[in-house]
Amino acid sequence: MRLGCPGFTLPEYKPNPVEGGASKSLFFPDEAINKHPRFSTLTRNIRHRRGEKVVINVPIFKDKNTPSPFVEAFADEEAARAAQPDHIYMDAMGFGMGNCCLQVTFQACSISEARYLYDQLATICPIVMALSAASPFYRGYVSDIDCRWGVISASVDDRTREERGLE
């Protein structure tokens, strides 16, 4: 997936990390956010409450062509502090909300039927999730994960540094 790579939008928009946009992302232009006001407002509110941009670090898949350690250089101080070695760094809610996914909702007629459905799905869901390899590509790199949940949850993490146990 080329989400977050230069030219991933059509028409092409460039990210604007310094001006008063919603995400202030290095990779994700605000024009790629859904036009409904709730999405840019949510993006802005997460960043404001958190006190900084979201930080998403996904382990990179290592093969013979991957430098070791894999380190990206950023001129942006916040990104340079947040990016981890051997990880793909992302800094916007759009990386989580931009994942392709399928959600299925079940409604049972009773608690007994709901428990039965849960017991059946609990055994098969991890297998189906691993087989689907959900979203293995981020910013044009191959990741070493097979589930998008960590990216989705990190993209909407509005906890402050204190709430995350960093202060």
HELIX and SHEET records of a PDB file:
HELIX    1   1 ASP A   30  ALA A   32  5                                   3    
HELIX    2   2 PRO A   37  ARG A   50  1                                  14    
HELIX    3   3 GLU A   77  ALA A   82  1                                   6    
HELIX    4   4 GLY A   94  MET A   97  1                                   4    
HELIX    5   5 ILE A  111  SER A  132  1                                  22    
HELIX    6   6 TRP A  149  SER A  155  1                                   7    
SHEET    1   A 2 ILE A  56  PRO A  59  0                                        
SHEET    2   A 2 HIS A  87  MET A  90 -1                                        
SHEET    1   B 2 PHE A 137  TYR A 138  0                                        
SHEET    2   B 2 TYR A 141  VAL A 142 -1                                        
END                                                                             
